[in-house]
């Protein structure tokens, strides 16, 4: 089984090693792939979850996400309680398990065949993704984990419009734009948060001169449950790093375009 672990543990952090060890214990045959996101970045995590869950992959696939800022309540948390644990089942059998924090399930809320809250046995652990969640994964995969009930998709926040979703390793900015804001070849003023720059609207990643900032459909996207295709637009600097050029914006930052 392929298991995608998406979390805000730092690359090479001890936390990842400890969680990986527990996954080997409870899912010994799993091939685990780790995708890190910045601390408490539920939006980037949710985008990664959807990109891995809603694109073609092996029949036996689990996406396990833990980005848990415990921001659902400002009150003290007895027994280190945190956000509830949800499990989604997609039409092709893919399972997604993660805490219901921020936008973790935003891109799946209209795509899942079932979305349920899983009962978490009390552990008192601060490190729930190591101590409380891995023992539940085999039961969730078998379909016999105890549920607290089904979750109304309307209770999950929608993805933000016209915003930065994720920054990849090349510094490309993946956004929630899905349509070109101006004719192909147009030069526009692109603003990401408080930083602006000229950019060319393109229909292909490399269809601009070198060292040119472009706004184009990127490599990320999937087929929705209703059969429609979605392709997310990216801000990219051909031969350079758009994130550095635009002062390293964080996911959730507004992306606006003016012709």
N, C-alpha and C positions, 0 to 999 in steps of 0.2 A: 504494500500500500504506500502511495505517495502522501506524505504529510507536509503541508506548508505551515511553518511556524512564523507568524507575523507578530512582532513585539517591539517594544521600545527599550529592550536591553541593548546596551552598546555592543558593537561588533567585538567579539572576543571577550566579552564580559563574563564573569563567573556565573551570573544569573542564567545566561543562555546554557552554559555547560550543565548547570544543575537541572534545568528543565529538560534538556536533551536526555540527561540520564534517566529521568523519570519516564519520559516517552519510551526509551529503550526498555524500561522495566514493564510498562503496561501495554505497549504496542511493539513487541520485540522484532517484528518483521517489517517495521516501517522504515521507509527511506525519507529522512527528514531534511527539508530544505529551509534555511532560515532567511527571512527578509526583514531587516531592521528598519524602523522608522524613528524619527526624533522623539524625545521624551514627551509623553502625553499627547502625541499627534494622532488623535482618533480619525481625523479626516484623511490623512495620508494612509493610515491603516485600512480604513474602509475602502479606499480606492484600490489598494493592493488586494484586499480580500476579493473584491468583485472581479478584478482583472484575472485573478487566478481561478476563481470559481466559475465564471461565466464564459470562459474560453475553452476550446477543445483540450481534453486531457484524458488521463487514464480513467477507466471505469471506477477503480477503487481510489478515491481521493478524499482527503480531509484537509480543510483549512482551519487551523487552530490559531486564534488571534487573542493576544492579551496586551491591551493598552488600557490601563485602568487608573485614571487619575483620581478616582473616588471623589469626583466633583458633583455627584448627584445630591449631596447633602453637605452643609457646612457644620453640622452638629458632630460631636464626638461619635466615633464608630465603635460600638461595643463588639468585642471579640474580633476586631479587625475586619468587620463586615465591609463589603464594597458593592459595586454595581451587580445587578443580577446576571446570571449566566444564561445565554440563549443558544439554541441549536436550530439551524435552518437546514431544510432538506430541499434540494433542487430537483427538477424534473428528471435529470439524468442520473440521479442517485448521489451526487456530490453532497457532502455534509460540511457545514460550516459551524464552528463552535467558538463563541467568544463572549466577552462581557459586553453588556448593553451600555456602552459609554459613548457619549457624543455621537459621532457619525460612523461608528464601526459597521453598523448594518444599514446605513442610509441607501447604498446602491443596490442592496439586495431586497429591500422591503417590498418591492413590487415584483420581484423575480422568483421568490421562494414559493414552493408548493406548500410548505409548512414552516411556521416559525413558532417555537415553543420555549417557555422558560423551564430550565432544569433546576430541580431541587438540589441545593448544595449542602451536604452534611456538615455540621459545625466542626471546625478544626481550630479556630482561634489563631490561625496562621496569618502573618502579614504577607506571606509569599504564596498566595492562593494558586497561582499558575504552576507552582511546583508541587504543593502539598494537597490541594483540594481538587483541582480540575483533572489532572492526568488519570486518576483512578476511575473517573466517570466516562472517559472517552470510549473504552471498549463497550460499555453499556449503551452509550448514545449510538454507536455504530450498529449495535445489534437491535436497537429500537426498544430496549427494555429499561431505560433510565427513567427514574421517577420525574414526572412533570408537574409543575405548579399550574399549568394551563397554557392554552394557546395565546399568542400575542397578536393584537390588532396591528397590522402594518401601519395604520394611520398614527399609531403612538410612536413610531420611529421617525425622527426628523428627516426631511428631504435633504438631498445634497444642496449646498449653496450654489446660487446661480452666478455666473461670470466671476469665478473665483479661482485662485490657484489651488490645485488639489494635491500635487506631488512634485517633488524635485528629484530627477534621476541622477545617476552618477556622472553624467556628462554636463550637468547643469541645465538641462532642458526643463522648462516649466510646463507641466501638464495641467491644463485648465478645464473648467466645466463648460467652456464654449463648445458647441457642436456644429455651428454653421459659420461660414465666412462673414465677417461684419462689413465687408466692402468687396468690390469686384477683384478678381484675381489680378495681381500685378500692381494694385494700388499701394501707395505709400501712405501710412496712417501714423497717427500719434498713439502709441501704446503706453498705457500707464499701469504699473503694477504697484499698488499701494501709493506711496508718495514719490516714486521714481518714474520718470517718463523717458521715452526714446522713440525715434522713428523706426518703423518696421514695415516690411513688405508683406502683403497678403499673398500667400502661395498655396498651390494645390499639391505640393510635394515637398518633402523635407529638404532636398538638395536643389530645388528649382529656384535658387537665388544665387547671386554672386557670393564669392568667398568674403568672410568677415561682415556679412549682412545679417541684421536681425530679422527674423521671419516669424510669421504667425501662420501656422499651417496645420492640417490634420496630421496627427502623429501616429505612433505605432500602437497606441492603446485604444481599446474599444472592444465591443462584444455584440452578440445578437440578443436582443431582448426577448422576453417570454412571448410577446406578441408577434415576433418574427422580424421586427424592424432592426436595422443596424444603427449603432451609435459609434461615432469616432470622435475622440476628444482632441481638441486643438492644442497645439504646443507652441510656446515661445522658445525659439532656438536661435543660437548664433552660430552660423556655419563656420566651422574651424575655431570656435571659441566656446566660452562658457557664459550662457545667458544669465544664470543665477548670479555670478560674480558681477556682471555688467550692471545688473539691476539691484545691487546691494543685498543679495541673498534674502529674498522675501520668504516668509513662512507660509505653509498651507493655510488657507482661509483668507489670505490677502485678496482684496478686490482687484480684478483685471478689467480695465476699461479701454475702449478703442474709440478714437475720434478721427473721422475722415479729414 
